Amino acid sequence: MPLISILMAAYEAQDTILAAIASVRAQEHDNWEVIIASDCGSDYLALFQTRALEDGRVRMVATPAVGSGPSAARNAALAAANGDFIAILDSDDTWQPDKLSALLPLAKESGLACDNTRAVTQDGRIIGTAYSENASPHPIDTVTMMNTGVPHFPLLRRDLTGPGYRAELRFAEDVVFNMELIARAGTMTLLPRPLTNYVQRPDSASNGADAWQRAETAYAQILALLDDGGLSVPAGQKGIILAAIDEKRQFNAAYGRAVRAGQATTFQTFLAARRERL
């Protein structure tokens, strides 16, 4: 079985990382390693030792400085990875036990595969999934991925990572990383089963009260990268991607108005409320 390296950025994750690691240890595919990139100076391995949860497959590296950001953290983990395939798990999310075993055959075939991310509350209530679950595995492109409003956590061949995450981005860095992965692989295969639990925390960077402002800053950075040719995108899709970003900016502005009016607390609850009205 191929070795899968799992990249995990961690910032003040003491309350959530145990569940994240437990979901990895429960995987049916057991040839894996986790590289935790501590971006807060915390020794997470010591935390595991106090709970008698040591596992030689779990290693830790540190970012160049505290608060370097998620891109720098994942890049530090990537630099230490030994696997033929790469997976990404955030320190406050969890996986279903068959996440790796289900995606690996698809990633072997196409180089890049993802599951149907399921957004959940901290107490486990399901908010929704990115896609309909009633479908067979099929390819998706950059615009399809961007239009969901939910992060994608792929399994990919190591050679597709290129230079890694863009360190200048502190928000939507995963969107840009996945966009460039799709450009290199040609497509991403979607398995419509929900195997990733994307846990919504009100205080997270993507769900806090200022998330819409962070998103607007990120969109401006992405547009600048597209404008100067510094972003790899699929051939012939630049115009379509620009239009998709413009639509997302308008949607983000609506989210900002809802937050300021007290009508939304997180982006995913905002999405769920809009779905109910449709």
Secondary structure, DSSP 8 states (H G I E B T S, - for coil): ---EEEEEEESS-TTTHHHHHHHHHT-S---EEEEEEESSS--HHHHHHHTT---TTEEEEE-SSTT--HHHHHHHHHHT---SEEEE--TT-EE-TTHHHHHHHHHHHHSEEEE--EEEETT--EEEESS-SSS--EEE-HHHHHTT-S----EEEGGG-TT-S-TT-SSSHHHHHHHHHHHHHS-EEEE-S--EEEEE-TTSTTTSTTHHHHHHHHHHHHHHHHHTT-S---TT-HHHHHHHHHHHHHHHHHHHHHHHTTS-SSHHHHHHHHHHH-
